[in-house]
Amino acid sequence: MDSRLQRVNTSNFTIDPLQGGDFGSYHCQVTNDVDSMNSSTALLTVSPFGSVSVSPSVVTLNISENVTFTCEFSGGPDNEIKWLKGGTGLANDITSTLLVNVDDVNKGDVYTCVISNAAGNGTDDSVLYVNPIITKDPSDTEITYKDPTGGFICCEAEGFPTPSITWYQNGTVLTDMANVTELESKPYTRTSTVNFINAIFNDSGSYYCVATSAADNVVDARSDTAYVTVQAVPERPVDLMAIEIQSRFIVINWTEPHDNNAPISGYYIFVNNITLIMNLSNQTEYNITELSPYTNYTISVLAFNTIGNSSVSEEIVNETLEDAPDPVMNFSVSELANGSLLLTWVPPLVSNGEYCYIISYTFMSLFNYTDYPDRTETSNDVINITLDREDNKLGLNKNSLLLENRSNETTRIRSYAKYIFTITGVNTRLKAESVPVQDSIDTQSQASTPVLDMTVVPIASSENFSLMVNWDLPQYPNGIITTYEVEIEQNGTRKSVKNTTDFKITFGELTPYQNYTVTVTPFSQLKGFSYSITERTNATTPPPPPVPPPREPGVFEFTINLPPAPMDTGKLLCYIIVVYGPTSTSTAEFQTTIMATFSRSVQEFILDEGERPAMLFRLEEIVLPNHIPSTYTVQGSDVLPDMNYYAFVIFKYENDGGSIPLFQTSQLITVR
């Protein structure tokens, strides 16, 4: 018999200590020798208190896992089983086992098994922990530099018990929590937000959060990594330069600036007052087109991104190259009364550079002497005259050119010739389209120069004293020579032969041994310049020895004004030709003689004795020093007082670079 069961006396029975399995119905049986009798039944109910045990007592699960709680107890009878979650009963859960599927965090809690009967009740708890999970990861965020509205990143985690959240920046715990806010948005869920107010570039980086539970043996949860980018407008472009310059475009490039974490969207190019947009962020070169030639352009660049515009780069100033100018307009030529030609035109609308003009022309004589090809002036080569550039940049105020008759040997205008002109605008780089004159022009006849190679030869005869005159075509006929007029004069008596077309004529029945002056004058449409020679007819008998006229020593003296030397080195040559003749000789006759003599250059006259006229010439050459006086006195001696003297002076400056004709003058000399 169980030692815990003892009969105290005939009427009492004890169970000590009482155990949970001791519950049940009890009765006593009275027995004697005759019979036995059972008493009524007594029900012993044992309370479960202290006997309830739930296993497992602690469990940690992840979402989607499950656990079965088992409740063990003793006592009875008629035990009632009830399960509580967080103190709240679970319906329909009246067995000793409880299956919990952790489909959400709310399944985490304290689970209680309650056993009760008529004698009392007993309970036991088990805790179900749910590992934290990140329910909302922070996302990549772009924030404007020092923007007061800022931006934020957010992390949300849930678990049982409610987890705490720790932030990490670039792998290091974020210790500055001034801008971190937290709240429990719902049971067992915590939301943590990092706010970026007036963010600086150091706020950029990688961020993640870690959810941690206060319970033991709970696994932390880590979020995905988010990247926070603090962005600003780009730095300004630097090293702006022009790498190619042409007449109508400029190619520029620059160094790409730092984008301050916001990719560059493009660039603004400023050209003078024009703004160009280049929406190509991966290029730092731009071709600025549709520019005007020979023009200064001020250029700058700024970069822009989604945040805004950078500051403007330093300006550069470049000048486009010249380009071909426009052609001139209304080019025409007209002849003036003095035989010069006036060319006029309308300047081009656009010069595209520093501008000048080139006048080009050819000419062809309208007369053609096949026997005298050297007298027929025809230019087969183009003659060019370049007009100097004007002081102003465009040089467009030049709109005419006067080509004077005989202005100089190269470009002088020939009389009685056909001229064809073109004009070309030129800048330092290119030429415009050449523009021909509207019509060629025939220059008019001008007075012919004197005849050449004139000789007067006495013809010996016992009966007829004659002078034979020969001449040749003038050097510059300046028209078609139609006739010649030949005049002979002796002591005021004249006779002439007009309208002759020959190149020789003989004057007969002259007085022997007398001086005659013969003059030949060519005629075209105008009377040409005359040329005269004085010759003596033959004598019938040898003349007596000449008696020298009475003379006294005489001198002439005249002063010439000297031009200043154009340079410091070299020499000034002064050619003085003194012509004398009878006092009846007029200044005009002297000038005619000199003009006929010097239709060619002075040097030819000096060297070629055959070119001298019959009248005597006196030639002196004076070489002046570098520092010359302003005047020079010329003296002559042993002169005849009954003669007029005429001085013809030519100046020429010479140095190693060549010679420069300066000017010429003439004057009548007084003999004393």
VENKA-V174929 format. One record per backbone hydrogen bond with DSSP energy under -1.0 kcal/mol. CO is the residue of the C=O (numbers start at 1). NH is the residue of the N-H. E is the energy in kcal/mol with one decimal. If there is no record, write none. Layout:
CO,NH,E
CO,NH,E
This chain:
2,5,-1.5
4,16,-2.0
6,14,-3.5
12,8,-1.3
14,6,-2.4
19,22,-2.3
24,44,-4.4
26,42,-5.1
28,39,-3.8
30,37,-3.5
35,32,-3.4
37,30,-4.3
42,26,-4.6
44,24,-2.7
46,76,-2.1
48,51,-3.0
53,72,-3.5
55,70,-3.1
57,127,-2.7
59,129,-3.5
61,131,-2.7
62,65,-2.0
65,102,-3.2
67,100,-3.5
69,98,-2.8
70,55,-2.4
72,53,-3.3
76,46,-3.9
80,116,-2.3
82,114,-3.8
83,90,-2.9
84,112,-3.0
85,88,-1.3
88,85,-3.6
90,93,-1.3
92,94,-1.0
96,71,-4.1
98,69,-3.6
100,67,-2.3
101,103,-2.0
102,64,-4.8
104,107,-1.8
105,108,-2.1
109,128,-3.2
110,86,-3.3
111,126,-2.8
112,84,-3.1
113,124,-1.4
114,82,-2.2
115,122,-3.3
116,80,-3.4
120,117,-3.2
122,115,-3.4
124,113,-3.0
126,111,-3.8
127,59,-2.6
129,61,-3.0
130,160,-1.9
133,158,-2.3
136,156,-2.2
141,229,-3.0
143,231,-4.0
144,147,-1.8
147,198,-2.0
151,196,-3.7
153,194,-2.5
155,192,-3.2
156,135,-1.9
156,136,-1.9
157,190,-3.2
158,133,-2.5
160,130,-1.3
164,212,-3.1
166,210,-2.5
167,174,-2.9
168,208,-1.7
169,172,-1.9
172,169,-3.2
175,177,-1.2
177,180,-1.6
179,195,-3.0
181,193,-3.2
183,191,-3.4
186,189,-2.2
188,159,-2.0
190,157,-2.6
191,183,-2.1
192,155,-2.8
193,181,-2.6
194,153,-1.9
196,151,-1.4
199,146,-3.1
200,203,-2.0
201,204,-1.6
205,228,-2.9
206,170,-3.2
207,226,-3.5
208,168,-2.6
209,223,-2.9
210,166,-2.4
211,221,-2.3
212,164,-3.3
221,211,-3.4
226,207,-3.5
227,141,-2.3
228,205,-2.4
229,143,-3.4
231,145,-4.0
238,255,-3.0
241,253,-2.2
244,251,-2.9
246,321,-1.1
248,291,-2.2
249,246,-2.7
250,288,-3.0
251,243,-2.6
251,244,-1.4
252,286,-2.5
253,241,-2.1
255,238,-1.1
258,235,-2.7
259,262,-1.4
260,232,-1.8
266,304,-2.3
267,278,-3.2
268,302,-2.0
269,276,-3.5
270,300,-1.7
271,274,-2.6
274,271,-3.2
276,269,-3.3
278,267,-2.6
284,254,-1.7
286,252,-2.8
288,250,-1.9
295,320,-2.3
297,318,-2.3
298,272,-2.8
299,316,-2.4
300,270,-2.9
301,313,-2.9
302,268,-2.8
303,310,-3.4
304,265,-2.4
304,266,-1.5
308,305,-2.3
316,299,-3.1
318,297,-3.0
321,294,-1.7
329,346,-3.6
331,438,-1.2
332,344,-2.4
334,342,-3.3
336,339,-1.8
340,336,-3.2
341,403,-3.2
342,334,-1.9
343,401,-2.3
344,332,-2.6
346,329,-2.6
350,326,-2.6
352,323,-1.9
356,426,-2.9
357,387,-2.7
358,424,-2.1
359,385,-2.7
360,422,-2.6
361,383,-2.7
362,420,-2.3
363,379,-2.3
364,418,-3.2
369,372,-1.3
372,375,-1.8
383,361,-2.1
385,359,-3.3
399,345,-2.0
401,343,-3.2
403,341,-2.8
404,407,-1.5
404,413,-1.2
408,412,-1.6
416,366,-2.2
417,443,-3.0
418,364,-1.9
419,441,-2.0
420,362,-1.6
421,437,-2.9
422,360,-2.7
423,435,-2.8
424,358,-2.3
425,432,-3.6
426,356,-2.4
430,427,-2.4
435,423,-2.5
441,419,-2.9
444,416,-1.5
448,529,-2.8
452,472,-2.6
455,470,-2.4
457,468,-3.0
459,466,-1.0
465,510,-2.6
466,459,-2.5
467,507,-2.8
468,457,-2.9
469,505,-2.3
470,455,-2.5
472,452,-1.4
476,449,-1.9
478,446,-2.3
483,523,-2.3
484,500,-2.0
485,521,-2.7
486,497,-3.0
487,519,-3.1
488,495,-1.9
489,517,-2.9
490,493,-1.5
493,490,-2.2
495,488,-2.9
497,486,-2.8
500,484,-2.4
503,471,-2.2
505,469,-3.5
507,467,-2.3
514,537,-2.1
516,535,-2.9
517,489,-2.1
518,533,-2.5
519,487,-3.0
520,531,-1.8
521,485,-2.7
522,528,-3.3
523,482,-2.5
523,483,-1.4
526,524,-2.7
531,520,-2.7
533,518,-3.5
535,516,-3.4
538,513,-1.7
555,672,-3.1
556,636,-2.2
558,634,-3.1
560,632,-2.1
571,654,-2.9
572,624,-1.7
573,652,-2.1
574,622,-1.4
575,650,-2.3
576,620,-1.4
577,648,-2.5
578,618,-1.5
579,646,-3.6
581,644,-2.9
582,585,-2.4
586,590,-2.3
587,591,-2.7
588,592,-2.4
589,593,-2.4
590,594,-2.6
591,595,-2.9
592,596,-2.4
593,597,-2.2
594,598,-2.9
601,605,-1.7
602,606,-2.6
603,607,-2.2
604,608,-2.4
608,611,-1.4
609,612,-1.7
618,578,-2.2
620,576,-1.9
622,574,-1.3
630,562,-2.6
632,560,-2.7
634,558,-2.1
636,556,-2.2
640,643,-1.3
642,583,-1.0
644,581,-2.1
645,669,-3.0
646,579,-3.3
647,667,-2.1
648,577,-2.6
649,665,-2.2
650,575,-2.9
651,662,-1.6
652,573,-3.6
653,660,-2.9
654,571,-2.8
655,658,-1.8
658,655,-2.3
660,653,-2.6
663,651,-2.0
665,649,-2.7
667,647,-2.6
